[in-house]
Amino acid sequence: MKLFTFSKKEHLCKRNDFQNIFLKGKSIHHFPFRCVYLVRPADKLQIKIGISVPKKTFKLAVKRNRIKRLIRETYRLNKHLLYESLQDQTIELLLLFIYTCKNEYTFKEMNKQINLLLNKIIAKDFVKQLKNQHIHEK
């Protein structure tokens, strides 16, 4: 996998995936983001992300799209942290970044916050969570 790309395979597209994230996912909060994630077993490591900026907070689509573009770009530049730390695991990790701030962040600030959020995600023990999910499903 190329580290500094963001291909369609990495986008969270399916409606079913979004529903599963909201129903079964767990949440991490790091201002200005709330990250809802879901871990599933897979053949190889797959990470898919979705981005949400609320229409209630940013009425103009231009502003919402700009924030989403900044989030995508900062994720693209920092995703190597996730892939390097999780490379041995065979999981599918679905992430949904929800922007919770009422102001626009600059690229530099956004990059710093995404980096910190990804480090929080890396600190999670996904293998342990996956085993707990299997125990509760039985």
BALOBA-1460 file (C-alpha; in Angstrom, 3 decimals):
// residues 138
<rec num="1" residu="m" x="0.000" y="0.000" z="0.000"/>
<rec num="2" residu="k" x="1.280" y="3.425" z="-0.885"/>
<rec num="3" residu="l" x="1.561" y="5.438" z="2.279"/>
<rec num="4" residu="f" x="0.769" y="8.938" z="1.053"/>
<rec num="5" residu="t" x="-2.298" y="8.239" z="-1.075"/>
<rec num="6" residu="f" x="-5.964" y="8.122" z="-0.233"/>
<rec num="7" residu="s" x="-7.662" y="5.765" z="-2.671"/>
<rec num="8" residu="k" x="-11.301" y="4.800" z="-3.038"/>
<rec num="9" residu="k" x="-10.570" y="1.501" z="-1.240"/>
<rec num="10" residu="e" x="-9.872" y="3.498" z="1.916"/>
<rec num="11" residu="h" x="-13.149" y="5.445" z="1.812"/>
<rec num="12" residu="l" x="-16.053" y="4.402" z="3.962"/>
<rec num="13" residu="c" x="-18.851" y="4.235" z="1.382"/>
<rec num="14" residu="k" x="-21.436" y="1.606" z="2.231"/>
<rec num="15" residu="r" x="-24.544" y="2.618" z="4.120"/>
<rec num="16" residu="n" x="-24.392" y="-0.641" z="6.050"/>
<rec num="17" residu="d" x="-20.897" y="0.210" z="7.312"/>
<rec num="18" residu="f" x="-22.063" y="3.614" z="8.559"/>
<rec num="19" residu="q" x="-25.007" y="2.006" z="10.366"/>
<rec num="20" residu="n" x="-22.750" y="-0.608" z="11.962"/>
<rec num="21" residu="i" x="-20.335" y="2.053" z="13.166"/>
<rec num="22" residu="f" x="-23.106" y="4.006" z="14.864"/>
<rec num="23" residu="l" x="-24.752" y="0.902" z="16.346"/>
<rec num="24" residu="k" x="-21.721" y="-1.139" z="17.440"/>
<rec num="25" residu="g" x="-18.828" y="1.317" z="17.351"/>
<rec num="26" residu="k" x="-16.866" y="2.825" z="20.188"/>
<rec num="27" residu="s" x="-15.921" y="6.466" z="20.467"/>
<rec num="28" residu="i" x="-12.773" y="8.477" z="21.153"/>
<rec num="29" residu="h" x="-12.906" y="12.207" z="21.652"/>
<rec num="30" residu="h" x="-10.030" y="14.563" z="20.979"/>
<rec num="31" residu="f" x="-11.056" y="18.141" z="20.368"/>
<rec num="32" residu="p" x="-12.072" y="19.155" z="17.652"/>
<rec num="33" residu="f" x="-12.901" y="15.560" z="16.647"/>
<rec num="34" residu="r" x="-15.016" y="12.704" z="17.793"/>
<rec num="35" residu="c" x="-13.847" y="9.460" z="16.232"/>
<rec num="36" residu="v" x="-16.231" y="6.519" z="16.155"/>
<rec num="37" residu="y" x="-14.493" y="3.261" z="15.270"/>
<rec num="38" residu="l" x="-15.406" y="-0.342" z="14.689"/>
<rec num="39" residu="v" x="-13.037" y="-3.307" z="14.540"/>
<rec num="40" residu="r" x="-13.896" y="-6.415" z="12.539"/>
<rec num="41" residu="p" x="-11.911" y="-9.536" z="11.654"/>
<rec num="42" residu="a" x="-10.493" y="-9.624" z="8.122"/>
<rec num="43" residu="d" x="-7.960" y="-11.473" z="5.970"/>
<rec num="44" residu="k" x="-5.523" y="-8.569" z="5.993"/>
<rec num="45" residu="l" x="-5.244" y="-5.098" z="7.495"/>
<rec num="46" residu="q" x="-7.817" y="-2.711" z="6.032"/>
<rec num="47" residu="i" x="-8.519" y="0.783" z="7.282"/>
<rec num="48" residu="k" x="-11.488" y="2.738" z="5.945"/>
<rec num="49" residu="i" x="-12.466" y="6.233" z="6.995"/>
<rec num="50" residu="g" x="-15.440" y="8.514" z="6.672"/>
<rec num="51" residu="i" x="-15.632" y="12.208" z="7.468"/>
<rec num="52" residu="s" x="-18.598" y="14.151" z="8.772"/>
<rec num="53" residu="v" x="-18.991" y="17.889" z="9.257"/>
<rec num="54" residu="p" x="-22.432" y="18.838" z="10.630"/>
<rec num="55" residu="k" x="-24.681" y="21.012" z="8.523"/>
<rec num="56" residu="k" x="-26.132" y="22.442" z="11.716"/>
<rec num="57" residu="t" x="-22.782" y="24.017" z="12.615"/>
<rec num="58" residu="f" x="-21.593" y="25.016" z="9.127"/>
<rec num="59" residu="k" x="-24.557" y="26.106" z="7.034"/>
<rec num="60" residu="l" x="-22.576" y="26.785" z="3.848"/>
<rec num="61" residu="a" x="-21.518" y="23.725" z="1.866"/>
<rec num="62" residu="v" x="-18.355" y="25.577" z="0.826"/>
<rec num="63" residu="k" x="-17.155" y="25.679" z="4.431"/>
<rec num="64" residu="r" x="-18.144" y="22.058" z="5.131"/>
<rec num="65" residu="n" x="-16.339" y="20.854" z="2.024"/>
<rec num="66" residu="r" x="-13.225" y="22.856" z="2.877"/>
<rec num="67" residu="i" x="-13.078" y="21.333" z="6.361"/>
<rec num="68" residu="k" x="-13.572" y="17.840" z="4.926"/>
<rec num="69" residu="r" x="-10.807" y="18.481" z="2.407"/>
<rec num="70" residu="l" x="-8.448" y="19.591" z="5.196"/>
<rec num="71" residu="i" x="-9.287" y="16.514" z="7.276"/>
<rec num="72" residu="r" x="-8.724" y="14.187" z="4.292"/>
<rec num="73" residu="e" x="-5.385" y="15.817" z="3.512"/>
<rec num="74" residu="t" x="-4.128" y="15.693" z="7.098"/>
<rec num="75" residu="y" x="-5.247" y="12.059" z="7.401"/>
<rec num="76" residu="r" x="-3.481" y="11.217" z="4.131"/>
<rec num="77" residu="l" x="-0.234" y="12.713" z="5.441"/>
<rec num="78" residu="n" x="-0.460" y="10.988" z="8.842"/>
<rec num="79" residu="k" x="-2.045" y="7.611" z="8.048"/>
<rec num="80" residu="h" x="1.367" y="5.945" z="7.868"/>
<rec num="81" residu="l" x="1.340" y="6.045" z="11.686"/>
<rec num="82" residu="l" x="-1.694" y="3.745" z="11.738"/>
<rec num="83" residu="y" x="-0.417" y="1.382" z="9.078"/>
<rec num="84" residu="e" x="3.027" y="1.049" z="10.668"/>
<rec num="85" residu="s" x="1.663" y="0.292" z="14.124"/>
<rec num="86" residu="l" x="-1.091" y="-2.105" z="12.985"/>
<rec num="87" residu="q" x="0.737" y="-3.850" z="10.127"/>
<rec num="88" residu="d" x="0.875" y="-7.260" z="11.881"/>
<rec num="89" residu="q" x="-2.850" y="-7.393" z="12.620"/>
<rec num="90" residu="t" x="-5.538" y="-8.921" z="10.433"/>
<rec num="91" residu="i" x="-8.422" y="-6.573" z="11.127"/>
<rec num="92" residu="e" x="-10.709" y="-4.216" z="9.310"/>
<rec num="93" residu="l" x="-10.768" y="-0.876" z="11.083"/>
<rec num="94" residu="l" x="-13.628" y="1.470" z="10.209"/>
<rec num="95" residu="l" x="-13.134" y="5.068" z="11.364"/>
<rec num="96" residu="l" x="-15.569" y="7.947" z="11.241"/>
<rec num="97" residu="f" x="-14.166" y="11.401" z="12.006"/>
<rec num="98" residu="i" x="-16.839" y="13.851" z="13.171"/>
<rec num="99" residu="y" x="-15.773" y="17.485" z="13.351"/>
<rec num="100" residu="t" x="-17.240" y="18.970" z="16.551"/>
<rec num="101" residu="c" x="-15.750" y="22.479" z="16.661"/>
<rec num="102" residu="k" x="-17.783" y="25.551" z="15.742"/>
<rec num="103" residu="n" x="-14.777" y="27.324" z="14.148"/>
<rec num="104" residu="e" x="-12.567" y="26.433" z="11.222"/>
<rec num="105" residu="y" x="-9.089" y="25.228" z="12.122"/>
<rec num="106" residu="t" x="-6.052" y="26.051" z="10.003"/>
<rec num="107" residu="f" x="-4.227" y="23.269" z="8.201"/>
<rec num="108" residu="k" x="-1.381" y="23.365" z="10.723"/>
<rec num="109" residu="e" x="-3.712" y="23.071" z="13.738"/>
<rec num="110" residu="m" x="-5.781" y="20.367" z="12.035"/>
<rec num="111" residu="n" x="-2.641" y="18.379" z="11.214"/>
<rec num="112" residu="k" x="-1.528" y="18.481" z="14.846"/>
<rec num="113" residu="q" x="-4.947" y="17.384" z="16.152"/>
<rec num="114" residu="i" x="-5.317" y="14.533" z="13.640"/>
<rec num="115" residu="n" x="-1.842" y="13.352" z="14.567"/>
<rec num="116" residu="l" x="-2.767" y="13.296" z="18.267"/>
<rec num="117" residu="l" x="-6.067" y="11.534" z="17.511"/>
<rec num="118" residu="l" x="-4.334" y="8.849" z="15.439"/>
<rec num="119" residu="n" x="-1.887" y="8.285" z="18.294"/>
<rec num="120" residu="k" x="-4.854" y="7.774" z="20.644"/>
<rec num="121" residu="i" x="-6.306" y="5.247" z="18.196"/>
<rec num="122" residu="i" x="-2.954" y="3.444" z="17.980"/>
<rec num="123" residu="a" x="-2.885" y="3.147" z="21.784"/>
<rec num="124" residu="k" x="-6.083" y="1.077" z="21.710"/>
<rec num="125" residu="d" x="-5.665" y="-2.697" z="21.901"/>
<rec num="126" residu="f" x="-7.814" y="-3.824" z="18.966"/>
<rec num="127" residu="v" x="-6.982" y="-7.513" z="19.262"/>
<rec num="128" residu="k" x="-8.318" y="-7.552" z="22.833"/>
<rec num="129" residu="q" x="-11.468" y="-5.678" z="21.733"/>
<rec num="130" residu="l" x="-12.001" y="-8.126" z="18.886"/>
<rec num="131" residu="k" x="-11.803" y="-11.091" z="21.278"/>
<rec num="132" residu="n" x="-14.287" y="-9.392" z="23.632"/>
<rec num="133" residu="q" x="-16.689" y="-8.842" z="20.722"/>
<rec num="134" residu="h" x="-16.611" y="-12.547" z="19.853"/>
<rec num="135" residu="i" x="-17.308" y="-13.492" z="23.474"/>
<rec num="136" residu="h" x="-20.326" y="-11.138" z="23.671"/>
<rec num="137" residu="e" x="-21.750" y="-12.263" z="20.317"/>
<rec num="138" residu="k" x="-21.871" y="-15.948" z="21.379"/>
